[in-house]
Amino acid sequence: MIAQPPNAAIVVFLAALALRLSPYDRVDTELRYVGSGALIVWGLDEAVRGVNPFRRALGGLVLLWQAAGLALRWGRCLQSGQIGTLQCLRDDVLGNGHR
């Protein structure tokens, strides 16, 4: 089975995405982190317990996508000399530098 009712992690991701698209963008960074975290949880769950090879592969691809994004953000912080600071990651997510 490829289609099934969404699990909690996908519901959290979709809710965070919908809120990010709303006019209330004061918590955009936090919602982005929540959405990414939900995708990591979903991807890990599917990669480990997926009901078929397609779902396991999709979970693995989502995990790789999220890991690559995190590695790029940490790499930019390392290049700027701000590694270890949450402000660096926050600025990168908001697009305020490192470009």
C-alpha positions as CSV (number, residue, x, y, z in Angstrom):
1,M,0.0,0.0,0.0
2,I,1.4,3.4,-1.0
3,A,-1.3,5.7,0.2
4,Q,-2.6,5.6,3.8
5,P,-3.9,8.1,6.4
6,P,-1.1,10.5,7.4
7,N,0.8,9.8,10.6
8,A,1.4,12.3,13.3
9,A,4.8,13.5,12.0
10,I,3.4,14.4,8.6
11,V,0.4,16.2,10.2
12,V,2.9,18.2,12.3
13,F,5.0,19.0,9.2
14,L,1.9,20.1,7.2
15,A,0.6,22.2,10.1
16,A,4.0,23.9,10.4
17,L,4.1,24.5,6.7
18,A,0.6,26.0,6.6
19,L,1.4,28.3,9.5
20,R,4.7,29.4,7.8
21,L,2.6,30.4,4.7
22,S,0.2,32.4,6.9
23,P,0.7,36.1,7.4
24,Y,2.0,35.5,11.0
25,D,5.6,35.1,10.2
26,R,7.1,36.1,13.5
27,V,7.8,32.5,14.4
28,D,8.9,31.4,10.9
29,T,12.3,30.1,12.1
30,E,10.8,28.0,14.9
31,L,8.2,26.6,12.5
32,R,10.9,25.7,10.0
33,Y,12.7,23.8,12.8
34,V,9.5,22.0,13.9
35,G,8.8,21.1,10.2
36,S,12.3,19.8,9.7
37,G,12.2,17.8,12.9
38,A,8.9,16.3,11.9
39,L,10.3,15.3,8.5
40,I,13.3,13.7,10.2
41,V,11.0,11.7,12.5
42,W,8.8,10.7,9.6
43,G,11.7,9.7,7.4
44,L,13.3,7.6,10.1
45,D,10.0,5.9,10.9
46,E,9.4,5.1,7.2
47,A,13.0,4.0,6.6
48,V,12.8,1.6,9.5
49,R,9.2,0.5,9.5
50,G,7.9,1.3,6.0
51,V,5.3,-1.1,4.7
52,N,7.0,-1.7,1.4
53,P,10.3,-0.9,-0.4
54,F,8.9,2.3,-1.9
55,R,8.0,3.8,1.5
56,R,11.4,2.7,3.0
57,A,13.3,4.3,0.1
58,L,11.2,7.5,0.4
59,G,11.9,7.7,4.1
60,G,15.6,7.3,3.4
61,L,15.6,10.0,0.8
62,V,13.8,12.4,3.1
63,L,16.4,11.7,5.8
64,L,19.2,12.3,3.3
65,W,17.6,15.6,2.2
66,Q,17.2,16.8,5.7
67,A,20.8,15.8,6.7
68,A,22.2,17.6,3.6
69,G,20.3,20.7,4.5
70,L,21.6,20.7,8.0
71,A,25.1,20.0,6.9
72,L,25.0,22.9,4.5
73,R,23.7,25.2,7.3
74,W,26.4,24.1,9.7
75,G,29.1,24.4,7.0
76,R,28.1,28.1,6.4
77,C,28.3,28.7,10.1
78,L,31.7,27.1,10.3
79,Q,33.0,29.2,7.4
80,S,31.8,32.4,9.1
81,G,33.5,31.4,12.3
82,Q,30.3,31.2,14.3
83,I,30.0,27.5,14.7
84,G,28.2,26.5,17.9
85,T,26.0,29.6,18.0
86,L,22.3,29.2,17.5
87,Q,22.2,32.8,16.1
88,C,24.2,31.6,13.1
89,L,21.7,28.9,12.3
90,R,18.8,31.3,12.8
91,D,20.4,33.9,10.5
92,D,21.0,31.2,7.9
93,V,17.4,30.0,8.0
94,L,16.1,33.5,7.7
95,G,18.5,34.3,4.9
96,N,20.4,37.1,6.8
97,G,23.9,36.4,5.7
98,H,26.3,33.6,4.7
99,R,25.3,34.0,1.0
